[in-house]
Structures are given as structure tokens and as C-alpha cells.
């Protein structure tokens, strides 16, 4: 592979009450460095990037219809690990050509951070989601 993985960018955790979770992470010394909304299955979700030093935890709340699934998860709430990359299109192309199981048809733009970001996910051998993310 010719694309560069810089570091773990963030760990994504779905929550059932974003405000409660934000207060929890603030008690641990994290700061909300970016908040936004996002579309999900016809509804509107919300998210926050909580940072302490070099660590970032993405907490996000799906719209109400999806919250029961989150509440009832028996196998934990860590949803994905995201890797920071310099060139999302190169990473996508190389992983696709290497026959990795890619979830999205192409990198997805989100209006997060100052100029947005692009990401896509691959599935690991046990179905774990690994996100590749470039902040634009």
C-alpha cells in the first residue's frame, strides 16, 4: 500500500443522550472541540468531538428511532476506530484494488471541522469497522 496512515484519528461511540455523554467526558477533562449534525435514515443526528491532549472520542446520537438499538446493545458501544490519512482517494483506491470489503461506494463528505472531511469504512475479518478519514 502506498497511502500513509498517520495515527488513530478518533474512536466513535454511539450514545443515547449526547448532552449527558458530553458532560461525562468533560468531567474526565475532555473538551468539545467540534459539534455538528448529520443525516441518518431520514432523521437528523448530532455529534461532538471530545478531545483531551492528542486523544479524540467522537460521541454521536442517532435520531430517536435508532436509539433503542443503541440502548440494547449487548456487545459494547465502540462503533469504529478511525485512521487519519493524507489522501482519502488514494487510500480508497488502493484498498478497493486489494479486495478489502469497503462499506461505501466512494468516500463520503461530511461538513465536520472547518472545511469538512471525507471518510469510508472497511470491514475486518469479524465485521469490525475501520474508518479511514481525511480532514480537509
The first five atom37 places (N, CA, C, CB, O) and aatype in JSON, in Angstrom:
{
  "aatype": [20, 20, 20, 20, 20, 20, 20, 20, 20, 20, 20, 20, 20, 20, 20, 20, 20, 20, 20, 20, 20, 20, 20, 20, 20, 20, 20, 20, 20, 20, 20, 20, 20, 20, 20, 20, 20, 20, 20, 20, 20, 20, 20, 20, 20, 20, 20, 20, 20, 20, 20, 20, 20, 20, 20, 20, 20, 20, 20, 20, 20, 20, 20, 20, 20, 20, 20, 20, 20, 20, 20, 20, 20, 20, 20, 20, 20, 20, 20, 20, 20, 20, 20, 20, 20, 20, 20, 20, 20, 20, 20, 20, 20, 20, 20, 20, 20, 20, 20, 20, 20, 20, 20, 20, 20, 20, 20, 20, 20, 20, 20, 20, 20, 20, 20, 20, 20, 20, 20, 20, 20, 20, 20, 20, 20, 20, 20, 20, 20, 20, 20, 20, 20, 20, 20, 20],
  "atom_mask": [
    [1, 1, 1, 1, 1],
    [1, 1, 1, 1, 1],
    [1, 1, 1, 1, 1],
    [1, 1, 1, 1, 1],
    [1, 1, 1, 1, 1],
    [1, 1, 1, 1, 1],
    [1, 1, 1, 1, 1],
    [1, 1, 1, 1, 1],
    [1, 1, 1, 1, 1],
    [1, 1, 1, 1, 1],
    [1, 1, 1, 1, 1],
    [1, 1, 1, 1, 1],
    [1, 1, 1, 1, 1],
    [1, 1, 1, 1, 1],
    [1, 1, 1, 1, 1],
    [1, 1, 1, 1, 1],
    [1, 1, 1, 1, 1],
    [1, 1, 1, 1, 1],
    [1, 1, 1, 1, 1],
    [1, 1, 1, 1, 1],
    [1, 1, 1, 1, 1],
    [1, 1, 1, 1, 1],
    [1, 1, 1, 1, 1],
    [1, 1, 1, 1, 1],
    [1, 1, 1, 1, 1],
    [1, 1, 1, 1, 1],
    [1, 1, 1, 1, 1],
    [1, 1, 1, 1, 1],
    [1, 1, 1, 1, 1],
    [1, 1, 1, 1, 1],
    [1, 1, 1, 1, 1],
    [1, 1, 1, 1, 1],
    [1, 1, 1, 1, 1],
    [1, 1, 1, 1, 1],
    [1, 1, 1, 1, 1],
    [1, 1, 1, 1, 1],
    [1, 1, 1, 1, 1],
    [1, 1, 1, 1, 1],
    [1, 1, 1, 1, 1],
    [1, 1, 1, 1, 1],
    [1, 1, 1, 1, 1],
    [1, 1, 1, 1, 1],
    [1, 1, 1, 1, 1],
    [1, 1, 1, 1, 1],
    [1, 1, 1, 1, 1],
    [1, 1, 1, 1, 1],
    [1, 1, 1, 1, 1],
    [1, 1, 1, 1, 1],
    [1, 1, 1, 1, 1],
    [1, 1, 1, 1, 1],
    [1, 1, 1, 1, 1],
    [1, 1, 1, 1, 1],
    [1, 1, 1, 1, 1],
    [1, 1, 1, 1, 1],
    [1, 1, 1, 1, 1],
    [1, 1, 1, 1, 1],
    [1, 1, 1, 1, 1],
    [1, 1, 1, 1, 1],
    [1, 1, 1, 1, 1],
    [1, 1, 1, 1, 1],
    [1, 1, 1, 1, 1],
    [1, 1, 1, 1, 1],
    [1, 1, 1, 1, 1],
    [1, 1, 1, 1, 1],
    [1, 1, 1, 1, 1],
    [1, 1, 1, 1, 1],
    [1, 1, 1, 1, 1],
    [1, 1, 1, 1, 1],
    [1, 1, 1, 1, 1],
    [1, 1, 1, 1, 1],
    [1, 1, 1, 1, 1],
    [1, 1, 1, 1, 1],
    [1, 1, 1, 1, 1],
    [1, 1, 1, 1, 1],
    [1, 1, 1, 1, 1],
    [1, 1, 1, 1, 1],
    [1, 1, 1, 1, 1],
    [1, 1, 1, 1, 1],
    [1, 1, 1, 1, 1],
    [1, 1, 1, 1, 1],
    [1, 1, 1, 1, 1],
    [1, 1, 1, 1, 1],
    [1, 1, 1, 1, 1],
    [1, 1, 1, 1, 1],
    [1, 1, 1, 1, 1],
    [1, 1, 1, 1, 1],
    [1, 1, 1, 1, 1],
    [1, 1, 1, 1, 1],
    [1, 1, 1, 1, 1],
    [1, 1, 1, 1, 1],
    [1, 1, 1, 1, 1],
    [1, 1, 1, 1, 1],
    [1, 1, 1, 1, 1],
    [1, 1, 1, 1, 1],
    [1, 1, 1, 1, 1],
    [1, 1, 1, 1, 1],
    [1, 1, 1, 1, 1],
    [1, 1, 1, 1, 1],
    [1, 1, 1, 1, 1],
    [1, 1, 1, 1, 1],
    [1, 1, 1, 1, 1],
    [1, 1, 1, 1, 1],
    [1, 1, 1, 1, 1],
    [1, 1, 1, 1, 1],
    [1, 1, 1, 1, 1],
    [1, 1, 1, 1, 1],
    [1, 1, 1, 1, 1],
    [1, 1, 1, 1, 1],
    [1, 1, 1, 1, 1],
    [1, 1, 1, 1, 1],
    [1, 1, 1, 1, 1],
    [1, 1, 1, 1, 1],
    [1, 1, 1, 1, 1],
    [1, 1, 1, 1, 1],
    [1, 1, 1, 1, 1],
    [1, 1, 1, 1, 1],
    [1, 1, 1, 1, 1],
    [1, 1, 1, 1, 1],
    [1, 1, 1, 1, 1],
    [1, 1, 1, 1, 1],
    [1, 1, 1, 1, 1],
    [1, 1, 1, 1, 1],
    [1, 1, 1, 1, 1],
    [1, 1, 1, 1, 1],
    [1, 1, 1, 1, 1],
    [1, 1, 1, 1, 1],
    [1, 1, 1, 1, 1],
    [1, 1, 1, 1, 1],
    [1, 1, 1, 1, 1],
    [1, 1, 1, 1, 1],
    [1, 1, 1, 1, 1],
    [1, 1, 1, 1, 1],
    [1, 1, 1, 1, 1],
    [1, 1, 1, 1, 1],
    [1, 1, 1, 1, 1],
    [1, 1, 1, 1, 1]
  ],
  "atom_positions": [
    [[0.83, -1.18, 0.0], [0.0, 0.0, 0.0], [0.88, 1.24, 0.0], [-0.95, 0.0, 1.21], [1.86, 1.32, 0.74]],
    [[0.53, 2.21, -0.82], [1.31, 3.44, -0.92], [0.74, 4.59, -0.11], [1.41, 3.85, -2.35], [1.42, 5.59, 0.1]],
    [[-0.52, 4.47, 0.36], [-1.06, 5.57, 1.15], [-0.55, 5.47, 2.58], [-2.61, 5.56, 1.11], [-0.19, 4.39, 3.05]],
    [[-0.53, 6.6, 3.26], [0.05, 6.69, 4.59], [-1.05, 6.78, 5.64], [1.0, 7.89, 4.69], [-1.93, 7.63, 5.55]],
    [[-0.99, 5.9, 6.63], [-1.85, 6.02, 7.81], [-1.01, 6.76, 8.85], [-2.36, 4.6, 8.34], [0.05, 6.28, 9.25]],
    [[-1.5, 7.91, 9.29], [-0.74, 8.74, 10.22], [-0.85, 8.28, 11.66], [-1.21, 10.17, 10.1], [0.16, 8.14, 12.36]],
    [[-2.08, 8.04, 12.12], [-2.34, 7.67, 13.51], [-3.82, 7.37, 13.67], [-1.9, 8.79, 14.5], [-4.61, 7.62, 12.76]],
    [[-4.2, 6.84, 14.83], [-5.63, 6.71, 15.1], [-6.17, 8.13, 15.24], [-5.92, 5.84, 16.4], [-5.68, 8.91, 16.07]],
    [[-7.16, 8.46, 14.45], [-7.72, 9.8, 14.46], [-8.75, 9.96, 15.57], [-8.34, 10.12, 13.12], [-8.72, 10.95, 16.31]],
    [[-9.67, 9.0, 15.69], [-10.65, 9.05, 16.75], [-11.3, 7.68, 16.92], [-11.72, 10.12, 16.47], [-11.17, 6.81, 16.07]],
    [[-12.0, 7.52, 18.02], [-12.81, 6.33, 18.27], [-14.25, 6.8, 18.35], [-12.37, 5.58, 19.59], [-14.56, 7.73, 19.09]],
    [[-15.13, 6.16, 17.59], [-16.53, 6.58, 17.51], [-17.42, 5.76, 18.43], [-17.03, 6.46, 16.08], [-17.39, 4.53, 18.41]],
    [[-18.22, 6.46, 19.25], [-19.09, 5.8, 20.21], [-20.51, 6.35, 20.08], [-18.56, 5.99, 21.66], [-20.73, 7.54, 20.32]],
    [[-21.49, 5.51, 19.71], [-22.87, 5.98, 19.69], [-23.39, 6.09, 21.12], [-23.76, 5.02, 18.86], [-23.11, 5.24, 21.96]],
    [[-24.14, 7.15, 21.39], [-24.69, 7.39, 22.72], [-26.19, 7.64, 22.61], [-23.99, 8.6, 23.41], [-26.71, 7.92, 21.53]],
    [[-26.88, 7.53, 23.73], [-28.33, 7.74, 23.72], [-28.73, 9.14, 24.17], [-29.02, 6.72, 24.59], [-29.87, 9.55, 23.96]],
    [[-27.81, 9.87, 24.79], [-28.08, 11.24, 25.23], [-26.78, 12.03, 25.09], [-28.62, 11.29, 26.72], [-25.9, 11.96, 25.95]],
    [[-26.66, 12.77, 24.0], [-25.4, 13.46, 23.69], [-25.0, 14.43, 24.8], [-25.52, 14.21, 22.37], [-23.83, 14.5, 25.17]],
    [[-25.97, 15.17, 25.34], [-25.64, 16.14, 26.38], [-25.09, 15.45, 27.63], [-26.87, 16.97, 26.75], [-24.1, 15.91, 28.2]],
    [[-25.72, 14.37, 28.05], [-25.25, 13.63, 29.22], [-23.84, 13.08, 28.98], [-26.22, 12.47, 29.55], [-22.98, 13.16, 29.86]],
    [[-23.61, 12.53, 27.79], [-22.29, 11.99, 27.47], [-21.23, 13.08, 27.38], [-22.34, 11.22, 26.15], [-20.1, 12.89, 27.81]],
    [[-21.61, 14.23, 26.82], [-20.65, 15.34, 26.76], [-20.24, 15.76, 28.17], [-21.27, 16.55, 25.99], [-19.05, 16.01, 28.41]],
    [[-21.17, 15.85, 29.09], [-20.85, 16.22, 30.47], [-19.94, 15.18, 31.12], [-22.15, 16.39, 31.3], [-19.02, 15.52, 31.86]],
    [[-20.2, 13.89, 30.84], [-19.37, 12.81, 31.36], [-17.92, 12.98, 30.91], [-19.92, 11.44, 30.91], [-17.01, 12.93, 31.73]],
    [[-17.72, 13.18, 29.61], [-16.36, 13.31, 29.09], [-15.69, 14.6, 29.57], [-16.38, 13.28, 27.56], [-14.48, 14.63, 29.77]],
    [[-16.48, 15.66, 29.77], [-15.91, 16.89, 30.33], [-15.39, 16.65, 31.74], [-16.97, 18.02, 30.33], [-14.36, 17.21, 32.12]],
    [[-16.08, 15.83, 32.52], [-15.61, 15.5, 33.87], [-14.27, 14.77, 33.82], [-16.65, 14.65, 34.6], [-13.49, 14.84, 34.77]],
    [[-14.01, 14.08, 32.72], [-12.73, 13.39, 32.55], [-11.65, 14.31, 31.98], [-12.91, 12.19, 31.64], [-10.52, 13.88, 31.75]],
    [[-12.0, 15.58, 31.74], [-11.03, 16.53, 31.24], [-11.05, 16.75, 29.74], [-9.7, 16.09, 31.62], [-10.2, 17.45, 29.2]],
    [[-12.02, 16.15, 29.04], [-12.15, 16.35, 27.6], [-12.87, 17.67, 27.33], [-12.9, 15.16, 26.94], [-13.63, 18.16, 28.16]],
    [[-12.61, 18.23, 26.15], [-13.26, 19.46, 25.71], [-13.96, 19.2, 24.38], [-12.22, 20.62, 25.57], [-13.44, 18.48, 23.52]],
    [[-15.14, 19.78, 24.21], [-15.87, 19.67, 22.94], [-15.19, 20.61, 21.95], [-17.41, 20.02, 23.11], [-15.3, 21.83, 22.07]],
    [[-14.48, 20.04, 20.97], [-13.73, 20.85, 20.0], [-14.46, 21.0, 18.67], [-12.37, 20.24, 19.77], [-14.03, 21.78, 17.82]],
    [[-15.56, 20.26, 18.49], [-16.33, 20.38, 17.26], [-17.66, 19.67, 17.43], [-15.55, 19.79, 16.06], [-17.7, 18.53, 17.89]],
    [[-18.73, 20.34, 17.06], [-20.07, 19.75, 17.13], [-20.76, 19.98, 15.8], [-20.91, 20.34, 18.31], [-20.53, 20.98, 15.13]],
    [[-21.62, 19.02, 15.42], [-22.32, 19.15, 14.15], [-23.54, 18.23, 14.16], [-21.39, 18.81, 12.97], [-23.71, 17.41, 15.06]],
    [[-24.36, 18.39, 13.16], [-25.47, 17.48, 12.92], [-25.17, 16.64, 11.71], [-26.8, 18.25, 12.74], [-24.26, 16.94, 10.94]],
    [[-25.94, 15.57, 11.54], [-25.77, 14.71, 10.37], [-27.09, 14.03, 10.05], [-24.64, 13.66, 10.61], [-27.93, 13.84, 10.93]],
    [[-27.27, 13.66, 8.79], [-28.47, 12.95, 8.36], [-28.29, 11.46, 8.57], [-28.78, 13.26, 6.89], [-27.22, 10.91, 8.32]],
    [[-29.36, 10.81, 9.05], [-29.31, 9.36, 9.26], [-30.7, 8.77, 9.08], [-28.74, 9.04, 10.68], [-31.61, 9.05, 9.87]],
    [[-30.86, 7.96, 8.06], [-32.12, 7.25, 7.8], [-33.35, 8.15, 7.88], [-32.28, 6.11, 8.78], [-34.35, 7.81, 8.51]],
    [[-33.26, 9.31, 7.24], [-34.4, 10.21, 7.18], [-34.56, 11.12, 8.39], [-35.64, 9.43, 7.01], [-35.49, 11.93, 8.43]],
    [[-33.68, 11.01, 9.37], [-33.74, 11.86, 10.54], [-32.45, 12.65, 10.69], [-34.0, 11.02, 11.8], [-31.57, 12.57, 9.83]],
    [[-32.35, 13.39, 11.76], [-31.18, 14.23, 12.0], [-30.52, 13.82, 13.31], [-31.56, 15.73, 12.02], [-31.15, 13.85, 14.37]],
    [[-29.25, 13.45, 13.22], [-28.48, 13.11, 14.41], [-27.58, 14.26, 14.8], [-27.65, 11.85, 14.18], [-27.52, 15.28, 14.11]],
    [[-26.89, 14.09, 15.91], [-25.95, 15.13, 16.35], [-24.71, 14.46, 16.92], [-26.6, 16.07, 17.39], [-24.77, 13.34, 17.42]],
    [[-23.59, 15.18, 16.85], [-22.33, 14.6, 17.29], [-21.43, 15.66, 17.91], [-21.61, 13.91, 16.14], [-21.62, 16.86, 17.71]],
    [[-20.44, 15.17, 18.66], [-19.42, 16.05, 19.24], [-18.09, 15.32, 19.23], [-19.81, 16.49, 20.7], [-18.02, 14.12, 19.51]],
    [[-17.03, 16.04, 18.9], [-15.68, 15.52, 19.01], [-15.12, 16.02, 20.33], [-14.79, 15.96, 17.78], [-14.93, 17.22, 20.53]],
    [[-14.85, 15.07, 21.22], [-14.34, 15.4, 22.55], [-12.85, 15.11, 22.57], [-15.09, 14.58, 23.67], [-12.42, 13.99, 22.28]],
    [[-12.06, 16.11, 22.92], [-10.6, 15.98, 22.84], [-9.95, 16.25, 24.19], [-10.03, 16.92, 21.79], [-10.35, 17.16, 24.92]],
    [[-8.95, 15.44, 24.49], [-8.06, 15.66, 25.63], [-6.66, 15.34, 25.15], [-8.46, 14.77, 26.89], [-6.35, 14.2, 24.84]],
    [[-5.82, 16.36, 25.09], [-4.48, 16.17, 24.55], [-4.57, 15.7, 23.11], [-3.69, 15.17, 25.4], [-5.21, 16.35, 22.28]],
    [[-3.95, 14.57, 22.82], [-3.93, 14.01, 21.46], [-5.11, 13.08, 21.19], [-2.64, 13.25, 21.24], [-5.32, 12.66, 20.06]],
    [[-5.89, 12.76, 22.24], [-7.0, 11.79, 22.09], [-8.29, 12.49, 21.66], [-7.23, 11.04, 23.42], [-8.63, 13.56, 22.16]],
    [[-9.0, 11.86, 20.73], [-10.32, 12.35, 20.33], [-11.3, 11.19, 20.38], [-10.28, 12.97, 18.9], [-11.06, 10.11, 19.83]],
    [[-12.41, 11.42, 21.06], [-13.52, 10.47, 21.11], [-14.69, 11.16, 20.41], [-13.88, 10.04, 22.6], [-15.1, 12.26, 20.8]],
    [[-15.23, 10.51, 19.38], [-16.42, 11.02, 18.7], [-17.63, 10.4, 19.38], [-16.39, 10.7, 17.16], [-17.81, 9.19, 19.35]],
    [[-18.48, 11.24, 19.98], [-19.74, 10.74, 20.52], [-20.85, 11.25, 19.61], [-19.96, 11.21, 22.02], [-20.86, 12.41, 19.2]],
    [[-21.79, 10.37, 19.31], [-22.86, 10.78, 18.41], [-24.16, 10.11, 18.8], [-22.51, 10.45, 16.96], [-24.2, 8.98, 19.27]],
    [[-25.24, 10.87, 18.57], [-26.59, 10.4, 18.9], [-27.4, 10.33, 17.62], [-27.27, 11.33, 19.95], [-27.61, 11.34, 16.94]],
    [[-27.85, 9.12, 17.29], [-28.72, 8.94, 16.14], [-30.09, 9.54, 16.43], [-28.86, 7.44, 15.79], [-30.41, 9.81, 17.59]],
    [[-30.92, 9.77, 15.4], [-32.3, 10.21, 15.63], [-33.06, 9.16, 16.47], [-33.03, 10.46, 14.27], [-32.65, 8.0, 16.53]],
    [[-34.13, 9.58, 17.1], [-34.88, 8.74, 18.04], [-35.18, 7.31, 17.59], [-36.15, 9.4, 18.34], [-35.0, 6.39, 18.39]],
    [[-35.62, 7.06, 16.35], [-35.95, 5.68, 16.0], [-34.79, 4.68, 16.16], [-36.44, 5.63, 14.59], [-35.03, 3.49, 16.36]],
    [[-33.57, 5.14, 16.07], [-32.41, 4.24, 16.14], [-31.88, 4.07, 17.56], [-31.31, 4.74, 15.25], [-30.99, 3.25, 17.78]],
    [[-32.39, 4.82, 18.53], [-31.81, 4.81, 19.87], [-32.06, 3.51, 20.62], [-32.35, 5.95, 20.67], [-31.23, 3.11, 21.44]],
    [[-33.18, 2.83, 20.37], [-33.44, 1.57, 21.06], [-32.36, 0.53, 20.76], [-34.82, 1.01, 20.67], [-31.93, -0.2, 21.64]],
    [[-31.93, 0.48, 19.5], [-30.87, -0.48, 19.15], [-29.59, -0.16, 19.92], [-30.58, -0.45, 17.62], [-28.91, -1.08, 20.39]],
    [[-29.27, 1.1, 20.07], [-28.07, 1.5, 20.81], [-28.23, 1.14, 22.29], [-27.81, 3.03, 20.65], [-27.31, 0.6, 22.9]],
    [[-29.39, 1.43, 22.87], [-29.64, 1.12, 24.28], [-29.52, -0.37, 24.57], [-31.03, 1.62, 24.69], [-29.09, -0.76, 25.65]],
    [[-29.91, -1.19, 23.62], [-29.99, -2.64, 23.84], [-28.78, -3.42, 23.35], [-31.21, -3.17, 23.18], [-28.83, -4.65, 23.36]],
    [[-27.74, -2.78, 22.94], [-26.54, -3.5, 22.51], [-25.96, -4.29, 23.66], [-25.48, -2.52, 21.95], [-25.8, -3.77, 24.77]],
    [[-25.67, -5.54, 23.41], [-25.1, -6.39, 24.45], [-23.59, -6.52, 24.32], [-25.75, -7.77, 24.41], [-22.92, -7.0, 25.23]],
    [[-23.05, -6.08, 23.18], [-21.63, -6.33, 22.92], [-20.79, -5.06, 22.92], [-21.47, -7.03, 21.61], [-19.75, -5.01, 22.26]],
    [[-21.23, -4.04, 23.63], [-20.44, -2.83, 23.75], [-20.86, -1.74, 22.8], [-19.01, -3.14, 23.53], [-21.68, -1.95, 21.91]],
    [[-20.29, -0.58, 23.0], [-20.73, 0.59, 22.25], [-19.66, 1.22, 21.38], [-21.23, 1.61, 23.19], [-19.96, 2.17, 20.66]],
    [[-18.44, 0.72, 21.41], [-17.45, 1.26, 20.47], [-17.88, 0.84, 19.08], [-15.99, 0.77, 20.81], [-18.04, -0.35, 18.8]],
    [[-18.06, 1.81, 18.21], [-18.61, 1.54, 16.89], [-17.54, 1.42, 15.83], [-19.58, 2.63, 16.52], [-17.65, 0.57, 14.94]],
    [[-16.51, 2.26, 15.9], [-15.46, 2.21, 14.89], [-14.19, 2.86, 15.41], [-15.91, 2.88, 13.6], [-14.23, 3.68, 16.32]],
    [[-13.08, 2.48, 14.81], [-11.8, 3.14, 15.03], [-11.46, 3.82, 13.71], [-10.68, 2.11, 15.48], [-11.51, 3.2, 12.65]],
    [[-11.11, 5.1, 13.79], [-10.81, 5.86, 12.57], [-9.32, 6.16, 12.47], [-11.62, 7.17, 12.55], [-8.69, 6.59, 13.44]],
    [[-8.78, 5.93, 11.29], [-7.38, 6.22, 11.0], [-7.31, 7.5, 10.17], [-6.71, 5.04, 10.25], [-8.08, 7.69, 9.24]],
    [[-6.38, 8.37, 10.51], [-6.15, 9.6, 9.78], [-5.28, 9.3, 8.55], [-5.48, 10.67, 10.68], [-4.25, 8.64, 8.67]],
    [[-5.7, 9.79, 7.39], [-4.91, 9.62, 6.17], [-4.74, 10.96, 5.47], [-5.58, 8.59, 5.21], [-5.54, 11.87, 5.64]],
    [[-3.68, 11.07, 4.68], [-3.39, 12.3, 3.94], [-4.18, 12.38, 2.63], [-1.91, 12.39, 3.64], [-4.5, 13.48, 2.18]],
    [[-4.49, 11.24, 2.03], [-5.13, 11.22, 0.71], [-6.22, 10.16, 0.71], [-4.08, 10.94, -0.43], [-5.95, 8.98, 0.48]],
    [[-7.45, 10.58, 0.96], [-8.58, 9.65, 1.09], [-8.85, 8.91, -0.21], [-9.83, 10.4, 1.53], [-9.21, 7.73, -0.19]],
    [[-8.69, 9.59, -1.34], [-8.95, 8.94, -2.63], [-7.92, 7.86, -2.93], [-8.96, 9.99, -3.76], [-8.27, 6.8, -3.45]],
    [[-6.67, 8.11, -2.62], [-5.63, 7.1, -2.81], [-5.87, 5.91, -1.89], [-4.24, 7.7, -2.55], [-5.76, 4.76, -2.32]],
    [[-6.22, 6.18, -0.62], [-6.49, 5.09, 0.32], [-7.66, 4.25, -0.17], [-6.79, 5.65, 1.74], [-7.59, 3.02, -0.14]],
    [[-8.73, 4.9, -0.63], [-9.9, 4.18, -1.14], [-9.52, 3.31, -2.33], [-11.01, 5.18, -1.53], [-9.87, 2.13, -2.39]],
    [[-8.8, 3.89, -3.28], [-8.41, 3.16, -4.49], [-7.55, 1.95, -4.16], [-7.66, 4.09, -5.44], [-7.8, 0.86, -4.67]],
    [[-6.55, 2.13, -3.32], [-5.65, 1.02, -3.0], [-6.35, -0.09, -2.23], [-4.46, 1.52, -2.21], [-6.12, -1.27, -2.49]],
    [[-7.2, 0.28, -1.29], [-7.91, -0.76, -0.52], [-8.93, -1.49, -1.38], [-8.61, -0.13, 0.71], [-9.14, -2.69, -1.23]],
    [[-9.57, -0.76, -2.29], [-10.52, -1.39, -3.22], [-9.78, -2.36, -4.15], [-11.28, -0.32, -4.04], [-10.23, -3.48, -4.37]],
    [[-8.66, -1.92, -4.69], [-7.88, -2.76, -5.59], [-7.29, -3.99, -4.89], [-6.76, -1.96, -6.22], [-7.0, -5.0, -5.53]],
    [[-7.12, -3.88, -3.58], [-6.59, -5.0, -2.8], [-7.71, -5.9, -2.27], [-5.74, -4.47, -1.63], [-7.46, -6.78, -1.44]],
    [[-8.93, -5.68, -2.74], [-10.1, -6.51, -2.44], [-10.53, -6.48, -0.97], [-9.81, -7.92, -2.82], [-11.07, -7.46, -0.47]],
    [[-10.29, -5.34, -0.28], [-10.86, -5.19, 1.05], [-12.36, -4.98, 0.92], [-10.2, -4.0, 1.81], [-12.83, -4.47, -0.1]],
    [[-13.1, -5.36, 1.95], [-14.56, -5.18, 1.94], [-14.87, -3.73, 2.35], [-15.27, -6.2, 2.91], [-14.85, -3.39, 3.53]],
    [[-15.15, -2.9, 1.36], [-15.42, -1.48, 1.59], [-16.93, -1.29, 1.71], [-14.84, -0.59, 0.46], [-17.69, -1.8, 0.89]],
    [[-17.35, -0.54, 2.72], [-18.78, -0.36, 3.01], [-19.4, 0.64, 2.04], [-18.98, 0.13, 4.45], [-20.48, 0.37, 1.51]],
    [[-18.75, 1.76, 1.79], [-19.3, 2.82, 0.94], [-18.86, 2.65, -0.5], [-18.89, 4.2, 1.46], [-17.83, 2.03, -0.77]],
    [[-19.65, 3.2, -1.43], [-19.29, 3.15, -2.85], [-18.16, 4.11, -3.2], [-20.51, 3.47, -3.7], [-17.45, 3.91, -4.19]],
    [[-17.99, 5.15, -2.4], [-16.96, 6.17, -2.62], [-16.76, 6.9, -1.29], [-17.36, 7.17, -3.78], [-17.62, 6.79, -0.4]],
    [[-15.66, 7.64, -1.13], [-15.51, 8.43, 0.09], [-16.68, 9.4, 0.27], [-14.18, 9.2, 0.07], [-17.16, 9.99, -0.7]],
    [[-17.14, 9.54, 1.5], [-18.31, 10.35, 1.84], [-17.85, 11.67, 2.46], [-19.26, 9.58, 2.81], [-16.99, 11.68, 3.35]],
    [[-18.42, 12.77, 1.98], [-18.12, 14.09, 2.56], [-19.06, 14.37, 3.72], [-18.23, 15.21, 1.48], [-20.27, 14.11, 3.63]],
    [[-18.51, 14.9, 4.8], [-19.31, 15.39, 5.93], [-18.89, 16.83, 6.21], [-19.13, 14.49, 7.19], [-17.71, 17.16, 6.08]],
    [[-19.83, 17.68, 6.61], [-19.49, 19.07, 6.9], [-18.93, 19.24, 8.31], [-20.71, 19.97, 6.72], [-19.35, 20.14, 9.04]],
    [[-18.0, 18.39, 8.69], [-17.37, 18.45, 10.0], [-16.08, 19.25, 9.89], [-17.09, 17.01, 10.56], [-15.54, 19.42, 8.79]],
    [[-15.59, 19.73, 11.0], [-14.38, 20.54, 11.07], [-14.55, 21.8, 10.23], [-13.15, 19.74, 10.6], [-15.66, 22.09, 9.77]],
    [[-13.5, 22.54, 10.02], [-13.61, 23.84, 9.33], [-13.99, 23.68, 7.86], [-12.29, 24.6, 9.44], [-14.86, 24.39, 7.36]],
    [[-13.33, 22.75, 7.16], [-13.54, 22.59, 5.72], [-14.19, 21.26, 5.35], [-12.23, 22.72, 4.99], [-14.24, 20.9, 4.17]],
    [[-14.66, 20.53, 6.33], [-15.27, 19.23, 6.08], [-14.25, 18.1, 6.17], [-15.92, 19.21, 4.71], [-13.06, 18.33, 6.4]],
    [[-14.74, 16.91, 5.99], [-13.87, 15.73, 5.96], [-14.48, 14.72, 5.0], [-13.7, 15.11, 7.39], [-15.66, 14.82, 4.64]],
    [[-13.68, 13.76, 4.61], [-14.15, 12.64, 3.8], [-13.71, 11.37, 4.49], [-13.6, 12.71, 2.32], [-12.63, 11.3, 5.08]],
    [[-14.57, 10.35, 4.41], [-14.27, 9.08, 5.07], [-14.87, 7.92, 4.29], [-14.8, 9.09, 6.52], [-15.74, 8.11, 3.44]],
    [[-14.41, 6.73, 4.6], [-15.03, 5.48, 4.18], [-14.62, 4.43, 5.19], [-14.63, 5.08, 2.73], [-13.66, 4.61, 5.93]],
    [[-15.36, 3.32, 5.2], [-15.11, 2.22, 6.13], [-14.8, 0.94, 5.39], [-16.31, 2.01, 7.05], [-15.31, 0.7, 4.3]],
    [[-13.94, 0.13, 6.0], [-13.76, -1.25, 5.54], [-14.2, -2.15, 6.69], [-12.28, -1.54, 5.11], [-14.27, -1.72, 7.84]],
    [[-14.49, -3.39, 6.36], [-14.85, -4.37, 7.38], [-13.69, -5.32, 7.59], [-16.13, -5.15, 6.98], [-13.09, -5.82, 6.64]],
    [[-13.39, -5.57, 8.87], [-12.36, -6.53, 9.22], [-12.9, -7.94, 9.17], [-11.81, -6.23, 10.59], [-14.06, -8.14, 8.83]],
    [[-12.09, -8.92, 9.49], [-12.48, -10.33, 9.39], [-13.68, -10.7, 10.25], [-11.32, -11.19, 9.75], [-14.41, -11.64, 9.93]],
    [[-13.88, -9.98, 11.36], [-15.02, -10.27, 12.23], [-16.11, -9.21, 12.12], [-14.56, -10.38, 13.66], [-16.97, -9.11, 13.0]],
    [[-16.07, -8.42, 11.05], [-17.09, -7.41, 10.82], [-16.8, -6.08, 11.5], [-18.4, -7.92, 11.29], [-17.62, -5.17, 11.43]],
    [[-15.64, -5.95, 12.16], [-15.33, -4.67, 12.79], [-15.14, -3.6, 11.72], [-14.06, -4.79, 13.67], [-14.61, -3.86, 10.64]],
    [[-15.6, -2.39, 12.05], [-15.5, -1.28, 11.1], [-14.24, -0.48, 11.37], [-16.74, -0.37, 11.17], [-14.0, -0.02, 12.49]],
    [[-13.44, -0.31, 10.32], [-12.25, 0.53, 10.37], [-12.47, 1.68, 9.41], [-10.95, -0.28, 10.01], [-12.65, 1.48, 8.21]],
    [[-12.47, 2.89, 9.95], [-12.74, 4.08, 9.15], [-11.42, 4.72, 8.74], [-13.61, 5.08, 9.93], [-10.47, 4.8, 9.52]],
    [[-11.37, 5.18, 7.51], [-10.25, 5.97, 7.01], [-10.81, 7.37, 6.78], [-9.62, 5.35, 5.68], [-11.82, 7.53, 6.1]],
    [[-10.15, 8.39, 7.33], [-10.71, 9.73, 7.39], [-9.65, 10.76, 7.04], [-11.31, 10.0, 8.77], [-8.52, 10.7, 7.54]],
    [[-10.03, 11.71, 6.19], [-9.15, 12.83, 5.88], [-9.9, 14.11, 6.22], [-8.71, 12.82, 4.37], [-10.96, 14.39, 5.67]],
    [[-9.33, 14.89, 7.14], [-9.88, 16.22, 7.43], [-9.38, 17.14, 6.34], [-9.46, 16.74, 8.87], [-8.18, 17.25, 6.1]],
    [[-10.31, 17.82, 5.69], [-9.97, 18.67, 4.53], [-9.57, 20.06, 4.96], [-11.15, 18.75, 3.55], [-9.25, 20.9, 4.11]]
  ]
}
